[in-house]
Amino acid sequence: MLARKGHARLAGVGSERQRRLEAVRTMHPRIIRGIVCAGLALAATGVLAQESTNRVAAHTDWSVFEASDPTQCWSVSAPKETVNTRDGRVVAVRRGDILLFVSYIPSANVKGQVSFTGGYPFREGSTVTMDVGGTKFELFTQGEMAWSASEADDAKIVTALKRGSEAVLSGTSSRGTRTEDKFSLFGFTAAVEEAEKRCSG
């Protein structure tokens, strides 16, 4: 009986994780295209090359995007610093877009979902660690995406991000490369609150 209850609980966790992943998959291909068009990949150097049609605001190191069909809003930033290591040595590797998101999709009941794309396929079964001022959170991974496990975790992470000045995300690629990406949190609070307000309905 206890074993059955345990399996049921694990199944519930798995289905919730899958539902949240589907929300991430639905929006991120479109989001990343818009962000690349806006030149957000250059934000780490303080330069934005051009404007995207759905970029609606910029708050220091964070931008706010809005899209329709379905209505969705997100705050997003690129890292200020990236370090890649293998066997303890710094290595040069090719990575795609590296972005940290907080997203809102009213139609999918997504409110402040935290997710991260590392620009490479993560090692299967691995997690990404987010360190905000010494407080650590785990993000689950699949493919090139990592995301929080629950709405409760989202709320805790967003609260920590609002209070912090830097977030460090550490992950492991399918090839064993260890990555560490440092995100500035200047402008985070204003950006996430604007994204929430724009998609509050």
Residue pairs with C-beta under 8 A, 6 or more apart in sequence:
13 149
16 149
16 150
17 140
17 149
20 110
20 113
20 147
20 148
20 149
20 150
21 142
21 145
21 147
23 103
23 105
23 108
23 110
23 113
24 103
24 113
24 115
24 145
24 147
25 145
26 105
26 108
27 67
27 72
27 74
27 103
27 105
28 101
28 115
28 117
28 145
30 67
31 65
31 67
31 74
31 76
31 101
31 103
32 97
32 99
32 117
34 52
34 53
34 54
34 55
34 65
34 67
35 41
35 52
35 55
35 63
35 65
35 76
35 97
35 99
36 97
37 50
37 52
38 48
38 49
38 50
38 51
38 52
38 55
38 63
38 65
39 47
39 48
39 49
39 50
40 48
40 63
40 76
40 77
40 78
40 99
41 78
41 97
42 48
42 49
42 78
43 61
43 63
43 77
43 78
44 78
44 79
44 80
44 81
48 58
52 65
54 65
54 66
54 67
55 63
55 64
55 65
56 64
56 65
56 66
56 194
56 198
57 63
57 64
57 191
57 194
58 64
58 187
59 187
59 188
59 190
59 191
59 194
60 184
60 186
60 187
60 190
61 77
61 80
61 183
61 184
61 185
61 186
61 187
61 188
62 75
62 76
62 77
62 186
62 187
62 188
62 190
62 191
62 192
63 75
63 76
63 77
63 191
64 73
64 74
64 75
64 76
64 191
64 194
64 195
64 198
65 73
65 74
65 76
65 195
66 72
66 73
66 195
66 198
66 199
67 73
70 105
70 106
70 107
70 108
71 105
71 106
71 107
71 199
71 201
72 103
72 104
72 105
72 106
72 110
72 199
73 103
73 104
73 195
73 196
73 198
73 199
74 101
74 102
74 103
74 104
74 195
75 101
75 102
75 188
75 191
75 192
75 194
75 195
76 99
76 100
76 101
76 102
77 99
77 100
77 183
77 184
77 187
77 188
77 191
78 97
78 98
78 99
78 183
79 98
79 100
79 169
79 181
79 182
79 183
80 182
80 183
80 184
81 181
81 182
82 95
82 98
82 179
82 180
82 181
82 182
83 90
83 179
83 180
84 90
84 91
84 92
84 93
84 95
84 177
84 178
84 179
84 180
85 91
85 177
85 178
85 179
85 180
86 175
86 176
86 177
86 178
91 177
93 120
93 173
93 177
95 118
95 119
95 120
95 179
96 117
96 119
96 120
96 144
97 117
97 119
98 117
98 118
98 119
98 181
99 116
99 117
100 114
100 115
100 116
100 167
100 169
100 183
101 113
101 114
101 115
101 116
101 117
102 112
102 113
102 114
102 154
102 158
102 161
102 192
102 195
103 110
103 112
103 113
103 115
103 195
104 110
104 111
104 112
104 113
104 195
104 196
104 198
104 199
104 200
105 113
105 199
106 199
106 200
106 201
111 151
111 154
111 196
112 151
112 154
112 155
112 158
112 192
112 196
113 147
113 148
113 151
113 154
114 139
114 147
114 148
114 153
114 154
114 157
114 158
115 139
115 145
115 146
115 147
115 148
116 128
116 130
116 139
116 145
116 146
116 147
116 169
117 144
117 145
117 146
118 128
118 144
118 146
118 169
118 171
118 173
118 179
118 181
119 144
120 144
120 173
120 174
120 177
120 179
121 143
121 144
121 173
121 174
122 128
122 141
122 142
122 143
122 144
122 146
122 171
122 172
122 173
122 174
123 141
123 172
123 173
123 174
123 176
124 174
126 141
126 171
126 172
127 138
127 139
127 140
127 141
127 146
127 171
128 138
128 139
128 141
128 146
128 169
128 170
128 171
129 136
129 137
129 138
129 139
129 169
129 170
129 171
130 136
130 137
130 138
130 139
130 157
130 167
130 168
130 169
131 167
131 168
131 169
131 170
132 157
132 160
132 161
132 163
132 164
132 166
132 167
132 168
132 185
133 160
133 163
133 164
133 165
133 166
135 160
137 148
137 153
137 156
137 157
137 160
138 149
139 146
139 147
139 148
139 169
140 146
140 147
140 148
140 149
141 171
146 169
146 171
148 154
148 157
158 192
161 167
161 185
161 188
161 192
162 185
162 188
162 189
162 192
164 185
165 184
165 185
165 186
166 182
166 183
166 184
166 185
167 182
167 183
167 185
168 180
168 181
168 182
168 183
169 180
169 181
169 183
170 178
170 179
170 180
170 181
171 178
171 179
172 178
172 179
173 179
